[in-house]
């Protein structure tokens, strides 16, 4: 049980944060959190408006308004859980707990994502509403448009399709960049999925003396695919390596391959069910363990909980497998696919320039579905890696359908931004140090909103969160108060 007294200031923020842990808000299922925000706005006497795609904006005008500022966050979250955790994100509350890491307190969730991304932004804006209503905060000349968007974690559909009449402003503050810095740029992204025709066949297990086996890789760190340069393993990639080697050395018949949970998350788990000769189980098990031990050496110190299981399956009902042609070509394809960093920035040290992520694979009734996400700080190179992957898919010779799911452009940094200069002053006032200025390898809705709101000046920042898009997601408790004080000082300077 987490007590408010353990969470610090502002107390209103933490009250809201504990409340929204009980509200389902997986991406594309934001209705309940949107209703909660709307009810709070109405209770405080503020007008709200919902556009066609489901974004909600709350208007807080100023008495002598001269400027308008859009404060923005997204309502949805990535819903990921550990394989052994029983949790229904459509109705079960997230269970918070406080942990200590090297003397710092963090709040996290039991076996699931926490939703600090971007529940932190939601709670900052709800707290602003409440404090303005209670006359604890007052802005004389700057009006506020509080924008809560949908589908950010799915395809940025909320920002991409926002009604241009929903908000307006001179400045945009995005509250979704959870680092101790001011963000002024981000990558663009291209998402698509592939459906590979399975061409299933039925085998006679009895005659061939075959046993069904389940091979699983689990316990990986995972995380946000925009941070794939931190050395994490990729579960689908590792599973594909092992299956490819097995397929070359033994006769195996694959029934299914599953792995990952979202295009923008590094897969933490992957599993395959396949058939092998009954008398080869122990030999194949030892071979897999040998490969896995070699793989583990590559991730020593990073993947502390990476594990593998190889089990016989009792009472397996299916005799269906991929055709041999599909199996061979698919394993070749998965084995050679690029994953992770593709190139680093030519001028900015340690900044990833281009990356790609195979985030999810599922075996369906008649096809195998794969989801991808490519990122780059260059629109040209984003298209370039997209085209390369399409070419690799085409060269595989598999019968497939590739579907483009949408893209968003890079947010090009403006180092001469007026809002940035004011924010740097506000940050230094509060923290007694210069703010770090960042360009991130990840997508922020700012890149779409600056095109929707002509002439707007934008920055992004947020509280310190780690392990995003994985059950290791955690929020540094003291960073909330620091970020809140920075936000208030920045708004006062704008006022």
C-alpha positions as CSV (number, residue, x, y, z in Angstrom):
1,X,0.0,0.0,0.0
2,X,1.4,3.4,-1.0
3,X,0.6,6.3,1.3
4,X,0.4,10.0,0.2
5,X,2.8,10.9,2.9
6,X,5.5,8.9,1.2
7,X,5.1,10.8,-2.1
8,X,5.9,14.4,-1.3
9,X,4.6,17.4,-3.2
10,X,2.4,18.6,-4.8
11,X,-0.1,16.5,-2.9
12,X,-2.8,17.1,-5.5
13,X,-0.6,15.6,-8.2
14,X,-0.1,12.4,-6.2
15,X,-3.8,12.1,-5.3
16,X,-4.6,12.3,-9.0
17,X,-1.8,9.9,-9.8
18,X,-3.1,7.2,-7.5
19,X,-6.6,7.8,-8.8
20,X,-5.7,7.3,-12.5
21,X,-3.9,4.0,-11.6
22,X,-7.5,2.6,-11.2
23,X,-8.7,3.9,-14.6
24,X,-8.1,1.7,-17.7
25,X,-6.3,3.7,-20.4
26,X,-4.5,1.4,-22.8
27,X,-3.9,3.1,-26.2
28,X,-7.2,3.2,-28.3
29,X,-9.2,2.7,-25.1
30,X,-9.2,6.2,-23.5
31,X,-12.9,6.7,-23.0
32,X,-12.8,6.3,-19.2
33,X,-9.8,8.5,-18.6
34,X,-11.3,11.1,-20.9
35,X,-14.6,11.1,-19.0
36,X,-12.7,11.5,-15.8
37,X,-10.9,14.6,-17.1
38,X,-14.1,16.1,-18.5
39,X,-15.9,15.6,-15.2
40,X,-13.1,17.3,-13.3
41,X,-13.1,20.2,-15.7
42,X,-16.9,20.6,-15.3
43,X,-16.6,20.4,-11.5
44,X,-14.1,23.3,-11.7
45,X,-16.3,25.4,-14.0
46,X,-14.0,25.1,-17.1
47,X,-15.2,24.6,-20.6
48,X,-14.0,21.5,-22.4
49,X,-14.4,20.2,-26.0
50,X,-13.8,16.8,-27.5
51,X,-12.9,16.5,-31.2
52,X,-13.9,13.7,-33.6
53,X,-10.9,11.4,-32.9
54,X,-11.3,11.7,-29.1
55,X,-8.9,14.4,-27.9
56,X,-10.1,16.7,-25.2
57,X,-9.2,20.3,-24.6
58,X,-9.9,22.3,-21.4
59,X,-10.0,26.1,-21.8
60,X,-8.7,28.4,-18.9
61,X,-8.9,32.0,-20.1
62,X,-7.0,34.9,-18.4
63,X,-8.6,38.1,-17.2
64,X,-6.4,40.4,-19.3
65,X,-5.3,37.8,-21.9
66,X,-2.5,38.7,-24.2
67,X,-1.0,35.3,-25.0
68,X,-2.2,31.7,-25.0
69,X,-0.2,28.7,-24.1
70,X,-1.0,25.1,-25.0
71,X,0.0,22.6,-22.4
72,X,-0.2,19.0,-23.8
73,X,0.0,15.4,-22.7
74,X,-1.4,12.1,-23.9
75,X,-4.0,10.1,-22.0
76,X,-3.1,6.6,-23.2
77,X,-0.4,4.3,-21.9
78,X,1.5,1.2,-23.1
79,X,0.0,-1.9,-21.5
80,X,2.7,-4.4,-20.9
81,X,3.0,-7.1,-18.2
82,X,5.3,-9.9,-17.2
83,X,4.4,-13.2,-18.6
84,X,3.6,-14.8,-15.2
85,X,1.4,-11.9,-14.1
86,X,-2.4,-12.2,-14.2
87,X,-3.7,-8.8,-15.1
88,X,-6.6,-7.5,-17.3
89,X,-5.8,-3.9,-18.3
90,X,-9.4,-3.3,-19.4
91,X,-10.6,-3.5,-15.7
92,X,-7.9,-4.3,-13.2
93,X,-6.2,-1.4,-11.3
94,X,-2.5,-1.0,-11.4
95,X,-0.8,-1.9,-8.1
96,X,1.8,0.7,-7.1
97,X,4.7,0.2,-4.8
98,X,7.7,2.3,-3.7
99,X,11.2,1.0,-4.3
100,X,14.6,2.3,-3.4
101,X,17.4,2.5,-6.0
102,X,20.8,3.8,-4.8
103,X,19.1,5.9,-2.1
104,X,16.4,7.4,-4.4
105,X,12.7,6.6,-4.0
106,X,10.8,5.5,-7.1
107,X,7.2,4.5,-7.6
108,X,6.5,1.5,-9.9
109,X,3.8,-1.1,-10.4
110,X,3.5,-4.8,-9.5
111,X,4.4,-6.7,-12.7
112,X,3.0,-4.2,-15.2
113,X,3.7,-0.9,-16.8
114,X,3.0,2.1,-14.5
115,X,1.6,4.5,-17.0
116,X,3.8,7.4,-15.8
117,X,4.2,7.8,-19.6
118,X,2.1,10.0,-19.8
119,X,0.1,9.9,-16.6
120,X,2.5,12.3,-15.2
121,X,1.5,14.9,-17.8
122,X,-2.2,14.2,-17.2
123,X,-1.8,14.7,-13.4
124,X,0.2,17.9,-13.9
125,X,-2.7,19.4,-15.9
126,X,-5.4,18.2,-13.6
127,X,-3.4,19.7,-10.7
128,X,-3.2,23.0,-12.6
129,X,-7.0,23.0,-13.1
130,X,-7.6,22.3,-9.4
131,X,-5.2,25.0,-8.1
132,X,-6.5,27.6,-10.5
133,X,-10.1,26.8,-9.5
134,X,-9.1,27.1,-5.8
135,X,-7.4,30.4,-6.4
136,X,-4.0,28.9,-5.3
137,X,-2.7,29.9,-8.8
138,X,-3.6,32.9,-10.9
139,X,-2.4,34.0,-14.3
140,X,-3.4,37.5,-15.4
141,X,-2.3,37.7,-19.0
142,X,-1.8,34.2,-20.3
143,X,-4.6,31.9,-21.2
144,X,-4.2,28.1,-21.0
145,X,-5.4,25.4,-23.4
146,X,-4.9,22.0,-21.7
147,X,-4.8,19.4,-24.5
148,X,-5.1,15.7,-23.7
149,X,-4.6,13.5,-26.7
150,X,-5.4,9.9,-27.6
151,X,-3.5,7.1,-29.3
152,X,0.0,8.5,-28.9
153,X,1.4,5.0,-28.1
154,X,-0.4,3.4,-31.0
155,X,0.2,5.7,-34.0
156,X,0.2,9.3,-32.6
157,X,-3.3,9.3,-34.1
158,X,-4.7,11.9,-31.7
159,X,-2.1,14.6,-32.5
160,X,-2.0,13.6,-36.2
161,X,-5.8,14.1,-36.5
162,X,-6.4,16.8,-34.0
163,X,-9.1,19.3,-34.9
164,X,-7.1,22.5,-35.7
165,X,-9.9,24.5,-34.0
166,X,-9.6,22.6,-30.7
167,X,-6.6,24.7,-29.4
168,X,-4.6,27.7,-30.3
169,X,-1.6,29.4,-28.9
170,X,1.7,31.2,-29.0
171,X,3.5,28.6,-27.1
172,X,3.4,24.8,-26.8
173,X,4.6,22.9,-23.7
174,X,4.6,19.2,-24.1
175,X,4.8,17.3,-20.8
176,X,5.9,13.9,-22.2
177,X,9.7,14.1,-22.2
178,X,10.6,12.4,-18.9
179,X,14.2,13.5,-18.5
180,X,16.0,16.2,-16.4
181,X,16.3,18.4,-19.5
182,X,14.5,20.6,-22.0
183,X,13.7,18.8,-25.2
184,X,13.6,20.7,-28.5
185,X,13.7,18.0,-31.1
186,X,12.8,14.4,-31.8
187,X,12.9,11.7,-34.5
188,X,10.2,11.0,-37.0
189,X,8.7,7.6,-37.4
190,X,7.2,5.2,-39.9
191,X,5.0,2.3,-38.8
192,X,3.8,-0.6,-40.8
193,X,2.8,-4.3,-40.5
194,X,3.3,-7.3,-42.6
195,X,1.0,-10.3,-43.1
196,X,2.9,-13.4,-44.3
197,X,0.7,-16.2,-45.7
198,X,1.2,-19.2,-43.5
199,X,0.3,-22.0,-46.0
200,X,-0.3,-24.4,-43.2
201,X,-0.1,-28.2,-43.6
202,X,-1.2,-31.1,-41.3
203,X,1.3,-33.7,-40.2
204,X,0.8,-37.2,-38.9
205,X,2.5,-36.9,-35.5
206,X,2.0,-40.6,-34.7
207,X,3.5,-41.9,-37.8
208,X,6.4,-39.5,-37.7
209,X,6.9,-40.0,-33.9
210,X,6.9,-36.3,-33.2
211,X,6.5,-34.5,-29.9
212,X,5.3,-30.9,-29.4
213,X,7.8,-28.6,-27.7
214,X,7.5,-25.1,-26.3
215,X,10.6,-22.9,-26.4
216,X,10.3,-19.5,-24.5
217,X,12.7,-16.7,-23.9
218,X,11.6,-14.4,-21.1
219,X,12.7,-12.0,-18.3
220,X,14.4,-9.4,-20.6
221,X,14.7,-5.7,-19.8
222,X,12.9,-4.5,-22.9
223,X,11.8,-0.9,-22.8
224,X,11.2,2.0,-25.2
225,X,12.4,1.2,-28.7
226,X,13.9,4.7,-29.0
227,X,16.4,3.6,-26.3
228,X,17.5,0.5,-28.0
229,X,21.2,1.6,-27.8
230,X,21.4,0.7,-24.1
231,X,22.5,-2.9,-24.9
232,X,19.2,-4.7,-24.2
233,X,18.5,-8.0,-25.8
234,X,15.6,-8.4,-28.3
235,X,13.5,-11.5,-27.5
236,X,12.2,-12.1,-31.0
237,X,15.7,-11.7,-32.4
238,X,17.1,-14.2,-30.0
239,X,14.3,-16.7,-30.5
240,X,14.8,-16.4,-34.3
241,X,18.6,-17.1,-33.9
242,X,17.9,-20.3,-32.0
243,X,15.1,-21.5,-34.3
244,X,17.3,-20.8,-37.4
245,X,20.1,-22.9,-36.0
246,X,17.8,-25.7,-35.0
247,X,16.2,-25.7,-38.4
248,X,19.7,-26.2,-40.0
249,X,20.8,-29.0,-37.7
250,X,17.6,-30.9,-37.0
251,X,14.2,-31.6,-38.6
252,X,11.7,-29.4,-36.8
253,X,8.1,-28.4,-37.7
254,X,7.0,-25.0,-36.5
255,X,3.4,-24.5,-35.3
256,X,3.6,-20.9,-34.1
257,X,5.9,-18.0,-33.2
258,X,4.7,-15.2,-30.9
259,X,6.6,-12.3,-29.3
260,X,6.6,-8.7,-28.2
261,X,3.6,-6.5,-27.4
262,X,3.9,-3.2,-29.2
263,X,5.8,-1.7,-32.2
264,X,7.4,0.9,-30.0
265,X,8.6,-1.5,-27.3
266,X,11.7,-3.8,-27.4
267,X,10.3,-7.3,-27.1
268,X,10.9,-8.8,-23.6
269,X,9.4,-12.2,-24.3
270,X,9.0,-14.6,-27.3
271,X,7.9,-18.2,-27.6
272,X,7.6,-20.8,-30.3
273,X,5.8,-24.2,-30.4
274,X,7.2,-26.8,-32.8
275,X,7.5,-30.5,-33.3
276,X,10.6,-32.6,-33.0
277,X,11.4,-36.4,-33.1
278,X,10.5,-37.9,-29.8
279,X,13.9,-39.5,-29.3
280,X,15.8,-36.2,-29.9
281,X,14.3,-34.1,-27.0
282,X,17.3,-34.4,-24.7
283,X,19.8,-33.8,-27.4
284,X,18.0,-30.8,-28.8
285,X,17.4,-29.4,-25.3
286,X,21.2,-29.5,-24.6
287,X,21.9,-27.9,-28.0
288,X,19.5,-25.0,-27.2
289,X,21.0,-24.5,-23.7
290,X,24.5,-24.4,-25.2
291,X,23.5,-21.7,-27.7
292,X,21.7,-19.7,-25.0
293,X,24.7,-19.7,-22.7
294,X,26.8,-18.2,-25.5
295,X,24.1,-15.6,-26.2
296,X,23.9,-14.6,-22.5
297,X,27.6,-13.7,-22.5
298,X,26.8,-10.9,-24.9
299,X,24.4,-9.3,-22.4
300,X,26.4,-9.8,-19.2
301,X,25.5,-7.1,-16.7
302,X,22.5,-5.9,-18.8
303,X,20.1,-8.8,-19.0
304,X,20.4,-10.1,-15.4
305,X,17.0,-12.0,-15.5
306,X,17.1,-13.3,-19.1
307,X,16.0,-16.9,-19.1
308,X,14.8,-19.8,-21.3
309,X,12.5,-22.7,-21.0
310,X,12.3,-25.8,-23.1
311,X,9.3,-28.0,-22.3
312,X,7.3,-30.9,-23.7
313,X,3.6,-30.1,-24.2
314,X,1.0,-32.5,-23.0
315,X,-2.3,-32.9,-24.8
316,X,-1.4,-30.4,-27.6
317,X,-4.5,-30.4,-29.8
318,X,-3.0,-29.2,-33.1
319,X,-1.2,-31.1,-35.9
320,X,-0.8,-28.0,-38.0
321,X,2.6,-26.5,-39.0
322,X,4.0,-24.0,-41.4
323,X,4.8,-25.4,-44.8
324,X,8.5,-26.3,-45.1
325,X,9.0,-23.5,-47.7
326,X,7.4,-20.9,-45.5
327,X,9.3,-22.1,-42.4
328,X,12.7,-21.9,-44.1
329,X,12.1,-18.5,-45.7
330,X,10.6,-17.0,-42.6
331,X,13.4,-18.1,-40.3
332,X,16.0,-16.8,-42.9
333,X,14.1,-13.5,-42.9
334,X,13.8,-13.1,-39.1
335,X,17.5,-14.1,-38.6
336,X,18.9,-11.4,-40.9
337,X,16.5,-8.6,-40.1
338,X,18.1,-5.4,-38.7
339,X,17.0,-4.4,-35.2
340,X,18.1,-1.6,-33.0
341,X,20.5,1.2,-33.9
342,X,21.2,1.7,-37.6
343,X,23.3,4.9,-37.4
344,X,24.4,7.5,-34.9
345,X,24.3,11.3,-35.4
346,X,27.2,12.6,-37.4
347,X,27.8,15.6,-35.1
348,X,26.1,15.0,-31.7
349,X,27.9,12.4,-29.6
350,X,26.0,9.2,-28.6
351,X,22.7,10.4,-30.2
352,X,21.1,7.7,-32.3
353,X,20.2,9.0,-35.7
354,X,18.3,6.1,-37.2
355,X,16.9,2.9,-35.7
356,X,14.3,0.1,-36.4
357,X,12.3,-2.2,-34.2
358,X,10.5,-5.4,-35.0
359,X,8.1,-5.0,-32.1
360,X,5.6,-7.8,-32.4
361,X,5.0,-11.1,-34.1
362,X,1.8,-13.2,-33.9
363,X,0.9,-16.5,-35.6
364,X,-2.8,-16.2,-36.7
365,X,-5.1,-18.8,-38.3
366,X,-3.9,-18.2,-41.9
367,X,-1.0,-15.8,-41.6
368,X,1.9,-14.5,-39.5
369,X,1.6,-10.8,-38.6
370,X,4.6,-8.7,-37.8
371,X,4.6,-5.0,-36.6
372,X,7.5,-2.6,-37.2
373,X,8.5,0.9,-36.3
374,X,11.4,2.9,-37.9
375,X,12.7,6.1,-36.4
376,X,15.1,8.8,-37.7
377,X,16.0,12.4,-37.2
378,X,16.0,12.7,-40.9
379,X,12.9,12.2,-43.0
380,X,15.1,10.9,-45.9
381,X,16.9,8.3,-43.8
382,X,13.6,7.2,-42.2
383,X,12.2,6.5,-45.6
384,X,15.6,4.8,-46.5
385,X,15.4,2.2,-43.7
386,X,11.7,1.7,-44.5
387,X,12.6,1.0,-48.1
388,X,15.5,-1.4,-47.1
389,X,13.2,-3.5,-44.9
390,X,10.6,-3.7,-47.7
391,X,13.3,-4.9,-50.1
392,X,14.4,-7.6,-47.6
393,X,10.8,-8.7,-47.3
394,X,10.4,-8.8,-51.1
395,X,13.7,-10.8,-51.5
396,X,12.5,-13.4,-49.1
397,X,10.1,-14.8,-51.7
398,X,7.3,-15.2,-49.2
399,X,3.7,-14.4,-50.2
400,X,2.8,-11.4,-48.1
401,X,0.9,-8.1,-47.8
402,X,2.7,-5.0,-46.4
403,X,0.5,-2.3,-45.0
404,X,1.7,1.2,-44.3
405,X,0.3,2.4,-40.9
406,X,1.3,6.0,-41.0
407,X,4.2,8.3,-40.2
408,X,5.1,11.5,-38.4
409,X,7.9,13.9,-39.3
410,X,11.0,14.7,-37.3
411,X,10.8,17.8,-34.9
412,X,13.7,19.9,-36.1
413,X,15.3,21.8,-33.2
414,X,15.2,25.6,-33.0
415,X,18.1,26.7,-30.8
416,X,16.9,30.4,-31.1
417,X,13.4,29.7,-29.7
418,X,12.0,32.5,-27.5
419,X,10.2,29.9,-25.4
420,X,13.5,27.9,-25.0
421,X,15.3,31.0,-23.7
422,X,12.5,31.8,-21.2
423,X,12.4,28.1,-20.1
424,X,16.2,28.1,-19.5
425,X,15.9,31.1,-17.2
426,X,13.0,29.4,-15.4
427,X,14.9,26.2,-15.0
428,X,18.0,27.9,-13.6
429,X,15.9,29.9,-11.1
430,X,14.4,26.6,-9.7
431,X,17.3,24.2,-9.9
432,X,20.3,26.6,-9.6
433,X,22.0,25.0,-12.6
434,X,21.8,25.2,-16.4
435,X,19.2,23.0,-18.1
436,X,20.5,20.3,-20.4
437,X,19.1,20.8,-23.9
438,X,18.1,17.5,-25.6
439,X,17.1,16.1,-29.0
440,X,15.7,12.6,-28.3
441,X,15.5,9.4,-30.3
442,X,11.8,8.9,-29.9
443,X,8.6,10.5,-31.1
444,X,6.9,13.4,-29.4
445,X,3.5,14.8,-30.4
446,X,5.1,18.3,-30.6
447,X,6.4,17.4,-34.1
448,X,2.8,17.1,-35.3
449,X,1.2,19.8,-33.3
450,X,3.6,22.5,-34.5
451,X,2.3,21.8,-38.0
452,X,-1.3,22.0,-36.8
453,X,-0.9,25.3,-34.8
454,X,0.7,27.8,-37.2
455,X,3.6,29.8,-35.7
456,X,3.6,28.1,-32.3
457,X,6.9,27.9,-30.4
458,X,7.5,24.5,-28.7
459,X,9.5,22.7,-26.0
460,X,9.0,19.5,-24.0
461,X,10.0,18.3,-20.6
462,X,8.7,16.1,-17.8
463,X,9.5,14.2,-14.6
464,X,12.2,11.6,-14.5
465,X,10.9,8.2,-15.6
466,X,12.8,5.0,-16.5
467,X,12.0,1.7,-18.0
468,X,9.3,3.0,-20.3
469,X,7.1,0.6,-22.2
470,X,8.0,-2.3,-19.8
471,X,7.0,-3.6,-16.4
472,X,10.2,-2.0,-15.1
473,X,8.7,1.5,-15.7
474,X,9.3,3.7,-12.7
475,X,8.9,7.3,-11.7
476,X,11.5,9.2,-9.6
477,X,9.4,10.6,-6.8
478,X,11.4,13.7,-6.0
479,X,11.5,14.7,-9.7
480,X,7.8,15.4,-9.7
481,X,8.1,18.3,-7.3
482,X,11.2,19.6,-9.2
483,X,9.3,19.5,-12.5
484,X,6.2,21.0,-11.0
485,X,8.2,24.0,-9.7
486,X,9.9,24.4,-13.0
487,X,6.5,24.4,-14.8
488,X,5.0,27.0,-12.5
489,X,8.0,29.3,-12.7
490,X,7.9,29.0,-16.5
491,X,4.2,29.9,-16.6
492,X,4.7,32.8,-14.3
493,X,7.5,34.2,-16.5
494,X,5.2,33.8,-19.6
495,X,2.5,35.6,-17.6
